[in-house]
């Protein structure tokens, strides 16, 4: 439980800190809020397109040998255990 809290604390504090800084800048200088909103939308579109482009797999048609096992006839394999 403590490891989870330590692991998640950094990203959560960074996100909250970023929101706090953006709010402080927006409160001090109102046009900055519009600039930050536009920058956030542009960044979100860029990340979405980048993830969409890298998730497409460009593989050609090919056959794959999955190595299906063959059945061992009774009395010849591991079913002949000493009694």
N, CA, C and O atoms as a Maestro MAE file, in Angstrom:
{
 s_m_m2io_version
 :::
 2.0.0
}

f_m_ct {
 s_m_title
 :::
 protein
 m_atom[332] {
  # First column is atom index #
  i_m_mmod_type
  r_m_x_coord
  r_m_y_coord
  r_m_z_coord
  i_m_residue_number
  s_m_chain_name
  s_m_pdb_residue_name
  s_m_pdb_atom_name
  i_m_atomic_number
  :::
  1 25 0.826 -1.181 0.000 1 A "UNK " " N  " 7
  2 3 0.000 0.000 0.000 1 A "UNK " " CA " 6
  3 2 0.878 1.255 0.000 1 A "UNK " " C  " 6
  4 15 0.591 2.225 -0.702 1 A "UNK " " O  " 8
  5 25 1.942 1.221 0.792 2 A "UNK " " N  " 7
  6 3 2.828 2.379 0.855 2 A "UNK " " CA " 6
  7 2 3.574 2.561 -0.467 2 A "UNK " " C  " 6
  8 15 3.808 3.688 -0.904 2 A "UNK " " O  " 8
  9 25 3.944 1.451 -1.099 3 A "UNK " " N  " 7
  10 3 4.644 1.550 -2.381 3 A "UNK " " CA " 6
  11 2 3.745 2.185 -3.434 3 A "UNK " " C  " 6
  12 15 4.211 2.958 -4.271 3 A "UNK " " O  " 8
  13 25 2.480 1.862 -3.392 4 A "UNK " " N  " 7
  14 3 1.536 2.462 -4.344 4 A "UNK " " CA " 6
  15 2 1.425 3.958 -4.100 4 A "UNK " " C  " 6
  16 15 1.394 4.744 -5.047 4 A "UNK " " O  " 8
  17 25 1.366 4.352 -2.846 5 A "UNK " " N  " 7
  18 3 1.260 5.778 -2.518 5 A "UNK " " CA " 6
  19 2 2.515 6.523 -2.955 5 A "UNK " " C  " 6
  20 15 2.425 7.632 -3.482 5 A "UNK " " O  " 8
  21 25 3.674 5.927 -2.742 6 A "UNK " " N  " 7
  22 3 4.922 6.573 -3.130 6 A "UNK " " CA " 6
  23 2 5.027 6.645 -4.659 6 A "UNK " " C  " 6
  24 15 5.497 7.639 -5.213 6 A "UNK " " O  " 8
  25 25 4.591 5.598 -5.314 7 A "UNK " " N  " 7
  26 3 4.667 5.548 -6.775 7 A "UNK " " CA " 6
  27 2 3.761 6.597 -7.414 7 A "UNK " " C  " 6
  28 15 4.151 7.239 -8.389 7 A "UNK " " O  " 8
  29 25 2.584 6.772 -6.887 8 A "UNK " " N  " 7
  30 3 1.598 7.673 -7.497 8 A "UNK " " CA " 6
  31 2 1.713 9.117 -7.007 8 A "UNK " " C  " 6
  32 15 1.129 10.016 -7.613 8 A "UNK " " O  " 8
  33 25 2.428 9.347 -5.958 9 A "UNK " " N  " 7
  34 3 2.491 10.696 -5.373 9 A "UNK " " CA " 6
  35 2 3.148 11.691 -6.318 9 A "UNK " " C  " 6
  36 15 2.653 12.808 -6.472 9 A "UNK " " O  " 8
  37 25 4.237 11.315 -6.944 10 A "UNK " " N  " 7
  38 3 4.954 12.237 -7.829 10 A "UNK " " CA " 6
  39 2 4.120 12.730 -9.000 10 A "UNK " " C  " 6
  40 15 3.988 13.939 -9.192 10 A "UNK " " O  " 8
  41 25 3.545 11.809 -9.799 11 A "UNK " " N  " 7
  42 3 2.725 12.274 -10.919 11 A "UNK " " CA " 6
  43 2 1.493 13.073 -10.476 11 A "UNK " " C  " 6
  44 15 1.118 14.047 -11.130 11 A "UNK " " O  " 8
  45 25 0.871 12.666 -9.377 12 A "UNK " " N  " 7
  46 3 -0.296 13.414 -8.899 12 A "UNK " " CA " 6
  47 2 0.095 14.818 -8.448 12 A "UNK " " C  " 6
  48 15 -0.600 15.786 -8.759 12 A "UNK " " O  " 8
  49 25 1.194 14.933 -7.722 13 A "UNK " " N  " 7
  50 3 1.641 16.259 -7.298 13 A "UNK " " CA " 6
  51 2 2.057 17.108 -8.492 13 A "UNK " " C  " 6
  52 15 1.823 18.316 -8.500 13 A "UNK " " O  " 8
  53 25 2.665 16.500 -9.490 14 A "UNK " " N  " 7
  54 3 3.047 17.253 -10.690 14 A "UNK " " CA " 6
  55 2 1.815 17.764 -11.428 14 A "UNK " " C  " 6
  56 15 1.785 18.911 -11.874 14 A "UNK " " O  " 8
  57 25 0.802 16.915 -11.556 15 A "UNK " " N  " 7
  58 3 -0.429 17.340 -12.234 15 A "UNK " " CA " 6
  59 2 -1.125 18.449 -11.453 15 A "UNK " " C  " 6
  60 15 -1.556 19.445 -12.034 15 A "UNK " " O  " 8
  61 25 -1.234 18.279 -10.144 16 A "UNK " " N  " 7
  62 3 -1.862 19.315 -9.321 16 A "UNK " " CA " 6
  63 2 -1.041 20.594 -9.327 16 A "UNK " " C  " 6
  64 15 -1.600 21.690 -9.340 16 A "UNK " " O  " 8
  65 25 0.269 20.466 -9.318 17 A "UNK " " N  " 7
  66 3 1.128 21.650 -9.385 17 A "UNK " " CA " 6
  67 2 0.975 22.379 -10.707 17 A "UNK " " C  " 6
  68 15 0.944 23.610 -10.735 17 A "UNK " " O  " 8
  69 25 0.879 21.640 -11.801 18 A "UNK " " N  " 7
  70 3 0.665 22.256 -13.103 18 A "UNK " " CA " 6
  71 2 -0.664 22.987 -13.171 18 A "UNK " " C  " 6
  72 15 -0.753 24.083 -13.723 18 A "UNK " " O  " 8
  73 25 -1.695 22.374 -12.608 19 A "UNK " " N  " 7
  74 3 -3.004 23.037 -12.563 19 A "UNK " " CA " 6
  75 2 -2.924 24.291 -11.697 19 A "UNK " " C  " 6
  76 15 -3.499 25.323 -12.044 19 A "UNK " " O  " 8
  77 25 -2.224 24.206 -10.586 20 A "UNK " " N  " 7
  78 3 -2.080 25.370 -9.708 20 A "UNK " " CA " 6
  79 2 -1.321 26.506 -10.374 20 A "UNK " " C  " 6
  80 15 -1.712 27.667 -10.253 20 A "UNK " " O  " 8
  81 25 -0.240 26.183 -11.077 21 A "UNK " " N  " 7
  82 3 0.536 27.217 -11.775 21 A "UNK " " CA " 6
  83 2 -0.304 27.848 -12.881 21 A "UNK " " C  " 6
  84 15 -0.294 29.067 -13.052 21 A "UNK " " O  " 8
  85 25 -1.026 27.025 -13.628 22 A "UNK " " N  " 7
  86 3 -1.884 27.558 -14.687 22 A "UNK " " CA " 6
  87 2 -2.967 28.458 -14.102 22 A "UNK " " C  " 6
  88 15 -3.295 29.491 -14.686 22 A "UNK " " O  " 8
  89 25 -3.518 28.081 -12.967 23 A "UNK " " N  " 7
  90 3 -4.537 28.908 -12.322 23 A "UNK " " CA " 6
  91 2 -3.956 30.216 -11.827 23 A "UNK " " C  " 6
  92 15 -4.588 31.265 -11.955 23 A "UNK " " O  " 8
  93 25 -2.753 30.168 -11.261 24 A "UNK " " N  " 7
  94 3 -2.119 31.399 -10.774 24 A "UNK " " CA " 6
  95 2 -1.812 32.347 -11.932 24 A "UNK " " C  " 6
  96 15 -2.036 33.553 -11.830 24 A "UNK " " O  " 8
  97 25 -1.305 31.801 -13.023 25 A "UNK " " N  " 7
  98 3 -1.017 32.648 -14.192 25 A "UNK " " CA " 6
  99 2 -2.309 33.223 -14.753 25 A "UNK " " C  " 6
  100 15 -2.353 34.394 -15.131 25 A "UNK " " O  " 8
  101 25 -3.363 32.412 -14.812 26 A "UNK " " N  " 7
  102 3 -4.643 32.884 -15.322 26 A "UNK " " CA " 6
  103 2 -5.258 33.953 -14.440 26 A "UNK " " C  " 6
  104 15 -5.902 34.877 -14.936 26 A "UNK " " O  " 8
  105 25 -5.063 33.831 -13.124 27 A "UNK " " N  " 7
  106 3 -5.620 34.832 -12.215 27 A "UNK " " CA " 6
  107 2 -4.854 36.145 -12.308 27 A "UNK " " C  " 6
  108 15 -5.440 37.220 -12.181 27 A "UNK " " O  " 8
  109 25 -3.548 36.060 -12.528 28 A "UNK " " N  " 7
  110 3 -2.731 37.267 -12.590 28 A "UNK " " CA " 6
  111 2 -2.890 37.953 -13.945 28 A "UNK " " C  " 6
  112 15 -3.040 39.172 -14.019 28 A "UNK " " O  " 8
  113 25 -2.857 37.171 -14.997 29 A "UNK " " N  " 7
  114 3 -2.901 37.745 -16.342 29 A "UNK " " CA " 6
  115 2 -3.925 36.951 -17.143 29 A "UNK " " C  " 6
  116 15 -3.607 35.870 -17.637 29 A "UNK " " O  " 8
  117 25 -5.124 37.451 -17.281 30 A "UNK " " N  " 7
  118 3 -6.252 36.740 -17.870 30 A "UNK " " CA " 6
  119 2 -5.991 36.231 -19.295 30 A "UNK " " C  " 6
  120 15 -6.401 35.111 -19.602 30 A "UNK " " O  " 8
  121 25 -5.339 36.984 -20.171 31 A "UNK " " N  " 7
  122 3 -5.092 36.441 -21.517 31 A "UNK " " CA " 6
  123 2 -4.214 35.187 -21.511 31 A "UNK " " C  " 6
  124 15 -4.277 34.380 -22.439 31 A "UNK " " O  " 8
  125 25 -3.411 35.025 -20.484 32 A "UNK " " N  " 7
  126 3 -2.560 33.830 -20.421 32 A "UNK " " CA " 6
  127 2 -3.403 32.571 -20.318 32 A "UNK " " C  " 6
  128 15 -3.004 31.508 -20.794 32 A "UNK " " O  " 8
  129 25 -4.575 32.692 -19.692 33 A "UNK " " N  " 7
  130 3 -5.450 31.527 -19.577 33 A "UNK " " CA " 6
  131 2 -5.916 31.062 -20.959 33 A "UNK " " C  " 6
  132 15 -5.979 29.861 -21.222 33 A "UNK " " O  " 8
  133 25 -6.236 31.997 -21.826 34 A "UNK " " N  " 7
  134 3 -6.642 31.641 -23.187 34 A "UNK " " CA " 6
  135 2 -5.474 31.015 -23.949 34 A "UNK " " C  " 6
  136 15 -5.657 30.049 -24.690 34 A "UNK " " O  " 8
  137 25 -4.282 31.565 -23.766 35 A "UNK " " N  " 7
  138 3 -3.100 31.012 -24.430 35 A "UNK " " CA " 6
  139 2 -2.828 29.600 -23.933 35 A "UNK " " C  " 6
  140 15 -2.516 28.713 -24.728 35 A "UNK " " O  " 8
  141 25 -2.943 29.383 -22.632 36 A "UNK " " N  " 7
  142 3 -2.725 28.046 -22.082 36 A "UNK " " CA " 6
  143 2 -3.793 27.064 -22.549 36 A "UNK " " C  " 6
  144 15 -3.493 25.895 -22.794 36 A "UNK " " O  " 8
  145 25 -5.030 27.521 -22.675 37 A "UNK " " N  " 7
  146 3 -6.101 26.642 -23.155 37 A "UNK " " CA " 6
  147 2 -5.851 26.223 -24.602 37 A "UNK " " C  " 6
  148 15 -6.023 25.057 -24.957 37 A "UNK " " O  " 8
  149 25 -5.447 27.174 -25.427 38 A "UNK " " N  " 7
  150 3 -5.147 26.851 -26.829 38 A "UNK " " CA " 6
  151 2 -3.944 25.908 -26.905 38 A "UNK " " C  " 6
  152 15 -3.943 24.964 -27.694 38 A "UNK " " O  " 8
  153 25 -2.934 26.160 -26.095 39 A "UNK " " N  " 7
  154 3 -1.758 25.286 -26.086 39 A "UNK " " CA " 6
  155 2 -2.126 23.877 -25.629 39 A "UNK " " C  " 6
  156 15 -1.600 22.895 -26.154 39 A "UNK " " O  " 8
  157 25 -3.029 23.775 -24.651 40 A "UNK " " N  " 7
  158 3 -3.455 22.457 -24.175 40 A "UNK " " CA " 6
  159 2 -4.227 21.702 -25.247 40 A "UNK " " C  " 6
  160 15 -4.047 20.495 -25.405 40 A "UNK " " O  " 8
  161 25 -5.081 22.396 -25.983 41 A "UNK " " N  " 7
  162 3 -5.834 21.747 -27.059 41 A "UNK " " CA " 6
  163 2 -4.894 21.297 -28.170 41 A "UNK " " C  " 6
  164 15 -5.028 20.188 -28.688 41 A "UNK " " O  " 8
  165 25 -3.946 22.152 -28.538 42 A "UNK " " N  " 7
  166 3 -2.974 21.787 -29.579 42 A "UNK " " CA " 6
  167 2 -2.149 20.587 -29.130 42 A "UNK " " C  " 6
  168 15 -1.912 19.674 -29.920 42 A "UNK " " O  " 8
  169 25 -1.710 20.577 -27.877 43 A "UNK " " N  " 7
  170 3 -0.923 19.452 -27.363 43 A "UNK " " CA " 6
  171 2 -1.747 18.174 -27.341 43 A "UNK " " C  " 6
  172 15 -1.231 17.105 -27.670 43 A "UNK " " O  " 8
  173 25 -3.027 18.263 -26.957 44 A "UNK " " N  " 7
  174 3 -3.882 17.078 -26.923 44 A "UNK " " CA " 6
  175 2 -4.088 16.511 -28.324 44 A "UNK " " C  " 6
  176 15 -4.055 15.294 -28.509 44 A "UNK " " O  " 8
  177 25 -4.299 17.379 -29.312 45 A "UNK " " N  " 7
  178 3 -4.467 16.920 -30.693 45 A "UNK " " CA " 6
  179 2 -3.178 16.283 -31.200 45 A "UNK " " C  " 6
  180 15 -3.214 15.253 -31.873 45 A "UNK " " O  " 8
  181 25 -2.052 16.888 -30.880 46 A "UNK " " N  " 7
  182 3 -0.755 16.357 -31.324 46 A "UNK " " CA " 6
  183 2 -0.500 14.971 -30.722 46 A "UNK " " C  " 6
  184 15 -0.078 14.053 -31.426 46 A "UNK " " O  " 8
  185 25 -0.761 14.823 -29.407 47 A "UNK " " N  " 7
  186 3 -0.552 13.528 -28.749 47 A "UNK " " CA " 6
  187 2 -1.509 12.482 -29.322 47 A "UNK " " C  " 6
  188 15 -1.114 11.339 -29.549 47 A "UNK " " O  " 8
  189 25 -2.761 12.869 -29.556 48 A "UNK " " N  " 7
  190 3 -3.739 11.924 -30.104 48 A "UNK " " CA " 6
  191 2 -3.319 11.438 -31.490 48 A "UNK " " C  " 6
  192 15 -3.386 10.242 -31.777 48 A "UNK " " O  " 8
  193 25 -2.894 12.347 -32.334 49 A "UNK " " N  " 7
  194 3 -2.458 11.948 -33.684 49 A "UNK " " CA " 6
  195 2 -1.193 11.101 -33.633 49 A "UNK " " C  " 6
  196 15 -1.042 10.154 -34.405 49 A "UNK " " O  " 8
  197 25 -0.299 11.438 -32.736 50 A "UNK " " N  " 7
  198 3 0.953 10.681 -32.630 50 A "UNK " " CA " 6
  199 2 0.668 9.262 -32.153 50 A "UNK " " C  " 6
  200 15 1.230 8.305 -32.685 50 A "UNK " " O  " 8
  201 25 -0.204 9.117 -31.153 51 A "UNK " " N  " 7
  202 3 -0.543 7.775 -30.666 51 A "UNK " " CA " 6
  203 2 -1.287 6.986 -31.730 51 A "UNK " " C  " 6
  204 15 -1.072 5.783 -31.878 51 A "UNK " " O  " 8
  205 25 -2.151 7.648 -32.464 52 A "UNK " " N  " 7
  206 3 -2.902 6.965 -33.504 52 A "UNK " " CA " 6
  207 2 -1.976 6.474 -34.608 52 A "UNK " " C  " 6
  208 15 -2.163 5.375 -35.130 52 A "UNK " " O  " 8
  209 25 -0.979 7.280 -34.968 53 A "UNK " " N  " 7
  210 3 -0.046 6.919 -36.037 53 A "UNK " " CA " 6
  211 2 0.846 5.760 -35.609 53 A "UNK " " C  " 6
  212 15 1.117 4.873 -36.418 53 A "UNK " " O  " 8
  213 25 1.312 5.741 -34.357 54 A "UNK " " N  " 7
  214 3 2.224 4.682 -33.927 54 A "UNK " " CA " 6
  215 2 1.502 3.395 -33.589 54 A "UNK " " C  " 6
  216 15 2.136 2.343 -33.514 54 A "UNK " " O  " 8
  217 25 0.182 3.445 -33.380 55 A "UNK " " N  " 7
  218 3 -0.528 2.229 -33.020 55 A "UNK " " CA " 6
  219 2 -0.915 1.396 -34.238 55 A "UNK " " C  " 6
  220 15 -1.316 0.241 -34.090 55 A "UNK " " O  " 8
  221 25 -0.804 1.959 -35.428 56 A "UNK " " N  " 7
  222 3 -1.147 1.213 -36.631 56 A "UNK " " CA " 6
  223 2 -0.011 0.253 -36.966 56 A "UNK " " C  " 6
  224 15 1.146 0.658 -37.083 56 A "UNK " " O  " 8
  225 25 -0.348 -0.994 -37.115 57 A "UNK " " N  " 7
  226 3 0.655 -2.015 -37.396 57 A "UNK " " CA " 6
  227 2 0.708 -2.259 -38.896 57 A "UNK " " C  " 6
  228 15 -0.327 -2.511 -39.514 57 A "UNK " " O  " 8
  229 25 1.878 -2.189 -39.486 58 A "UNK " " N  " 7
  230 3 2.060 -2.370 -40.921 58 A "UNK " " CA " 6
  231 2 2.736 -3.711 -41.192 58 A "UNK " " C  " 6
  232 15 3.910 -3.753 -41.559 58 A "UNK " " O  " 8
  233 25 2.012 -4.783 -41.014 59 A "UNK " " N  " 7
  234 3 2.581 -6.102 -41.285 59 A "UNK " " CA " 6
  235 2 1.978 -6.675 -42.548 59 A "UNK " " C  " 6
  236 15 0.832 -6.389 -42.895 59 A "UNK " " O  " 8
  237 25 2.753 -7.474 -43.219 60 A "UNK " " N  " 7
  238 3 2.289 -8.117 -44.434 60 A "UNK " " CA " 6
  239 2 1.694 -9.478 -44.116 60 A "UNK " " C  " 6
  240 15 1.890 -10.006 -43.021 60 A "UNK " " O  " 8
  241 25 0.964 -10.048 -45.073 61 A "UNK " " N  " 7
  242 3 0.383 -11.373 -44.834 61 A "UNK " " CA " 6
  243 2 1.481 -12.432 -44.765 61 A "UNK " " C  " 6
  244 15 2.384 -12.460 -45.601 61 A "UNK " " O  " 8
  245 25 1.395 -13.280 -43.785 62 A "UNK " " N  " 7
  246 3 2.385 -14.347 -43.617 62 A "UNK " " CA " 6
  247 2 1.745 -15.501 -42.863 62 A "UNK " " C  " 6
  248 15 0.779 -15.320 -42.122 62 A "UNK " " O  " 8
  249 25 2.297 -16.687 -43.064 63 A "UNK " " N  " 7
  250 3 1.821 -17.844 -42.314 63 A "UNK " " CA " 6
  251 2 2.738 -18.060 -41.124 63 A "UNK " " C  " 6
  252 15 3.939 -17.797 -41.190 63 A "UNK " " O  " 8
  253 25 2.166 -18.532 -40.058 64 A "UNK " " N  " 7
  254 3 2.920 -18.758 -38.830 64 A "UNK " " CA " 6
  255 2 2.744 -20.207 -38.419 64 A "UNK " " C  " 6
  256 15 1.620 -20.694 -38.306 64 A "UNK " " O  " 8
  257 25 3.849 -20.893 -38.197 65 A "UNK " " N  " 7
  258 3 3.802 -22.263 -37.714 65 A "UNK " " CA " 6
  259 2 3.644 -22.226 -36.206 65 A "UNK " " C  " 6
  260 15 4.536 -21.769 -35.491 65 A "UNK " " O  " 8
  261 25 2.507 -22.708 -35.724 66 A "UNK " " N  " 7
  262 3 2.255 -22.664 -34.288 66 A "UNK " " CA " 6
  263 2 2.740 -23.918 -33.574 66 A "UNK " " C  " 6
  264 15 2.658 -23.995 -32.348 66 A "UNK " " O  " 8
  265 25 3.237 -24.892 -34.309 67 A "UNK " " N  " 7
  266 3 3.812 -26.080 -33.690 67 A "UNK " " CA " 6
  267 2 2.813 -26.892 -32.899 67 A "UNK " " C  " 6
  268 15 3.001 -27.120 -31.704 67 A "UNK " " O  " 8
  269 25 1.750 -27.332 -33.553 68 A "UNK " " N  " 7
  270 3 0.733 -28.121 -32.872 68 A "UNK " " CA " 6
  271 2 1.318 -29.469 -32.456 68 A "UNK " " C  " 6
  272 15 1.987 -30.125 -33.254 68 A "UNK " " O  " 8
  273 25 1.074 -29.882 -31.227 69 A "UNK " " N  " 7
  274 3 1.615 -31.164 -30.764 69 A "UNK " " CA " 6
  275 2 0.871 -32.342 -31.415 69 A "UNK " " C  " 6
  276 15 -0.298 -32.236 -31.785 69 A "UNK " " O  " 8
  277 25 1.578 -33.444 -31.539 70 A "UNK " " N  " 7
  278 3 0.957 -34.656 -32.071 70 A "UNK " " CA " 6
  279 2 0.553 -35.544 -30.914 70 A "UNK " " C  " 6
  280 15 1.129 -35.471 -29.829 70 A "UNK " " O  " 8
  281 25 -0.428 -36.371 -31.150 71 A "UNK " " N  " 7
  282 3 -0.922 -37.256 -30.096 71 A "UNK " " CA " 6
  283 2 -0.013 -38.477 -29.997 71 A "UNK " " C  " 6
  284 15 0.338 -39.091 -31.004 71 A "UNK " " O  " 8
  285 25 0.359 -38.816 -28.769 72 A "UNK " " N  " 7
  286 3 1.194 -39.992 -28.538 72 A "UNK " " CA " 6
  287 2 0.265 -41.200 -28.424 72 A "UNK " " C  " 6
  288 15 -0.677 -41.181 -27.632 72 A "UNK " " O  " 8
  289 25 0.525 -42.259 -29.213 73 A "UNK " " N  " 7
  290 3 -0.330 -43.452 -29.125 73 A "UNK " " CA " 6
  291 2 -0.257 -44.065 -27.728 73 A "UNK " " C  " 6
  292 15 0.800 -44.035 -27.098 73 A "UNK " " O  " 8
  293 25 -1.358 -44.616 -27.240 74 A "UNK " " N  " 7
  294 3 -1.359 -45.236 -25.904 74 A "UNK " " CA " 6
  295 2 -0.355 -46.380 -25.823 74 A "UNK " " C  " 6
  296 15 -0.196 -47.157 -26.765 74 A "UNK " " O  " 8
  297 25 0.317 -46.467 -24.679 75 A "UNK " " N  " 7
  298 3 1.260 -47.550 -24.448 75 A "UNK " " CA " 6
  299 2 2.662 -47.266 -24.933 75 A "UNK " " C  " 6
  300 15 3.534 -48.118 -24.764 75 A "UNK " " O  " 8
  301 25 2.929 -46.117 -25.527 76 A "UNK " " N  " 7
  302 3 4.273 -45.842 -26.047 76 A "UNK " " CA " 6
  303 2 4.936 -44.658 -25.364 76 A "UNK " " C  " 6
  304 15 6.137 -44.450 -25.538 76 A "UNK " " O  " 8
  305 25 4.208 -43.896 -24.611 77 A "UNK " " N  " 7
  306 3 4.792 -42.667 -24.065 77 A "UNK " " CA " 6
  307 2 4.772 -42.631 -22.561 77 A "UNK " " C  " 6
  308 15 5.067 -43.625 -21.897 77 A "UNK " " O  " 8
  309 25 4.424 -41.480 -22.024 78 A "UNK " " N  " 7
  310 3 4.497 -41.267 -20.581 78 A "UNK " " CA " 6
  311 2 3.373 -41.956 -19.829 78 A "UNK " " C  " 6
  312 15 3.357 -41.941 -18.598 78 A "UNK " " O  " 8
  313 25 2.419 -42.570 -20.555 79 A "UNK " " N  " 7
  314 3 1.355 -43.259 -19.833 79 A "UNK " " CA " 6
  315 2 1.828 -44.622 -19.303 79 A "UNK " " C  " 6
  316 15 1.096 -45.295 -18.576 79 A "UNK " " O  " 8
  317 25 3.051 -45.026 -19.670 80 A "UNK " " N  " 7
  318 3 3.599 -46.286 -19.185 80 A "UNK " " CA " 6
  319 2 4.479 -46.031 -17.963 80 A "UNK " " C  " 6
  320 15 5.706 -46.094 -18.038 80 A "UNK " " O  " 8
  321 25 3.835 -45.746 -16.856 81 A "UNK " " N  " 7
  322 3 4.568 -45.488 -15.620 81 A "UNK " " CA " 6
  323 2 4.731 -46.779 -14.829 81 A "UNK " " C  " 6
  324 15 3.866 -47.653 -14.877 81 A "UNK " " O  " 8
  325 25 5.849 -46.900 -14.095 82 A "UNK " " N  " 7
  326 3 6.024 -48.111 -13.274 82 A "UNK " " CA " 6
  327 2 4.980 -48.149 -12.155 82 A "UNK " " C  " 6
  328 15 4.604 -47.124 -11.586 82 A "UNK " " O  " 8
  329 25 4.547 -49.327 -11.873 83 A "UNK " " N  " 7
  330 3 3.510 -49.474 -10.829 83 A "UNK " " CA " 6
  331 2 4.086 -49.929 -9.556 83 A "UNK " " C  " 6
  332 15 3.360 -50.103 -8.577 83 A "UNK " " O  " 8
  :::
 }
 m_bond[331] {
  # First column is bond index #
  i_m_from
  i_m_to
  i_m_order
  :::
  1 1 2 1
  2 2 3 1
  3 3 4 2
  4 3 5 1
  5 5 6 1
  6 6 7 1
  7 7 8 2
  8 7 9 1
  9 9 10 1
  10 10 11 1
  11 11 12 2
  12 11 13 1
  13 13 14 1
  14 14 15 1
  15 15 16 2
  16 15 17 1
  17 17 18 1
  18 18 19 1
  19 19 20 2
  20 19 21 1
  21 21 22 1
  22 22 23 1
  23 23 24 2
  24 23 25 1
  25 25 26 1
  26 26 27 1
  27 27 28 2
  28 27 29 1
  29 29 30 1
  30 30 31 1
  31 31 32 2
  32 31 33 1
  33 33 34 1
  34 34 35 1
  35 35 36 2
  36 35 37 1
  37 37 38 1
  38 38 39 1
  39 39 40 2
  40 39 41 1
  41 41 42 1
  42 42 43 1
  43 43 44 2
  44 43 45 1
  45 45 46 1
  46 46 47 1
  47 47 48 2
  48 47 49 1
  49 49 50 1
  50 50 51 1
  51 51 52 2
  52 51 53 1
  53 53 54 1
  54 54 55 1
  55 55 56 2
  56 55 57 1
  57 57 58 1
  58 58 59 1
  59 59 60 2
  60 59 61 1
  61 61 62 1
  62 62 63 1
  63 63 64 2
  64 63 65 1
  65 65 66 1
  66 66 67 1
  67 67 68 2
  68 67 69 1
  69 69 70 1
  70 70 71 1
  71 71 72 2
  72 71 73 1
  73 73 74 1
  74 74 75 1
  75 75 76 2
  76 75 77 1
  77 77 78 1
  78 78 79 1
  79 79 80 2
  80 79 81 1
  81 81 82 1
  82 82 83 1
  83 83 84 2
  84 83 85 1
  85 85 86 1
  86 86 87 1
  87 87 88 2
  88 87 89 1
  89 89 90 1
  90 90 91 1
  91 91 92 2
  92 91 93 1
  93 93 94 1
  94 94 95 1
  95 95 96 2
  96 95 97 1
  97 97 98 1
  98 98 99 1
  99 99 100 2
  100 99 101 1
  101 101 102 1
  102 102 103 1
  103 103 104 2
  104 103 105 1
  105 105 106 1
  106 106 107 1
  107 107 108 2
  108 107 109 1
  109 109 110 1
  110 110 111 1
  111 111 112 2
  112 111 113 1
  113 113 114 1
  114 114 115 1
  115 115 116 2
  116 115 117 1
  117 117 118 1
  118 118 119 1
  119 119 120 2
  120 119 121 1
  121 121 122 1
  122 122 123 1
  123 123 124 2
  124 123 125 1
  125 125 126 1
  126 126 127 1
  127 127 128 2
  128 127 129 1
  129 129 130 1
  130 130 131 1
  131 131 132 2
  132 131 133 1
  133 133 134 1
  134 134 135 1
  135 135 136 2
  136 135 137 1
  137 137 138 1
  138 138 139 1
  139 139 140 2
  140 139 141 1
  141 141 142 1
  142 142 143 1
  143 143 144 2
  144 143 145 1
  145 145 146 1
  146 146 147 1
  147 147 148 2
  148 147 149 1
  149 149 150 1
  150 150 151 1
  151 151 152 2
  152 151 153 1
  153 153 154 1
  154 154 155 1
  155 155 156 2
  156 155 157 1
  157 157 158 1
  158 158 159 1
  159 159 160 2
  160 159 161 1
  161 161 162 1
  162 162 163 1
  163 163 164 2
  164 163 165 1
  165 165 166 1
  166 166 167 1
  167 167 168 2
  168 167 169 1
  169 169 170 1
  170 170 171 1
  171 171 172 2
  172 171 173 1
  173 173 174 1
  174 174 175 1
  175 175 176 2
  176 175 177 1
  177 177 178 1
  178 178 179 1
  179 179 180 2
  180 179 181 1
  181 181 182 1
  182 182 183 1
  183 183 184 2
  184 183 185 1
  185 185 186 1
  186 186 187 1
  187 187 188 2
  188 187 189 1
  189 189 190 1
  190 190 191 1
  191 191 192 2
  192 191 193 1
  193 193 194 1
  194 194 195 1
  195 195 196 2
  196 195 197 1
  197 197 198 1
  198 198 199 1
  199 199 200 2
  200 199 201 1
  201 201 202 1
  202 202 203 1
  203 203 204 2
  204 203 205 1
  205 205 206 1
  206 206 207 1
  207 207 208 2
  208 207 209 1
  209 209 210 1
  210 210 211 1
  211 211 212 2
  212 211 213 1
  213 213 214 1
  214 214 215 1
  215 215 216 2
  216 215 217 1
  217 217 218 1
  218 218 219 1
  219 219 220 2
  220 219 221 1
  221 221 222 1
  222 222 223 1
  223 223 224 2
  224 223 225 1
  225 225 226 1
  226 226 227 1
  227 227 228 2
  228 227 229 1
  229 229 230 1
  230 230 231 1
  231 231 232 2
  232 231 233 1
  233 233 234 1
  234 234 235 1
  235 235 236 2
  236 235 237 1
  237 237 238 1
  238 238 239 1
  239 239 240 2
  240 239 241 1
  241 241 242 1
  242 242 243 1
  243 243 244 2
  244 243 245 1
  245 245 246 1
  246 246 247 1
  247 247 248 2
  248 247 249 1
  249 249 250 1
  250 250 251 1
  251 251 252 2
  252 251 253 1
  253 253 254 1
  254 254 255 1
  255 255 256 2
  256 255 257 1
  257 257 258 1
  258 258 259 1
  259 259 260 2
  260 259 261 1
  261 261 262 1
  262 262 263 1
  263 263 264 2
  264 263 265 1
  265 265 266 1
  266 266 267 1
  267 267 268 2
  268 267 269 1
  269 269 270 1
  270 270 271 1
  271 271 272 2
  272 271 273 1
  273 273 274 1
  274 274 275 1
  275 275 276 2
  276 275 277 1
  277 277 278 1
  278 278 279 1
  279 279 280 2
  280 279 281 1
  281 281 282 1
  282 282 283 1
  283 283 284 2
  284 283 285 1
  285 285 286 1
  286 286 287 1
  287 287 288 2
  288 287 289 1
  289 289 290 1
  290 290 291 1
  291 291 292 2
  292 291 293 1
  293 293 294 1
  294 294 295 1
  295 295 296 2
  296 295 297 1
  297 297 298 1
  298 298 299 1
  299 299 300 2
  300 299 301 1
  301 301 302 1
  302 302 303 1
  303 303 304 2
  304 303 305 1
  305 305 306 1
  306 306 307 1
  307 307 308 2
  308 307 309 1
  309 309 310 1
  310 310 311 1
  311 311 312 2
  312 311 313 1
  313 313 314 1
  314 314 315 1
  315 315 316 2
  316 315 317 1
  317 317 318 1
  318 318 319 1
  319 319 320 2
  320 319 321 1
  321 321 322 1
  322 322 323 1
  323 323 324 2
  324 323 325 1
  325 325 326 1
  326 326 327 1
  327 327 328 2
  328 327 329 1
  329 329 330 1
  330 330 331 1
  331 331 332 2
  :::
 }
}
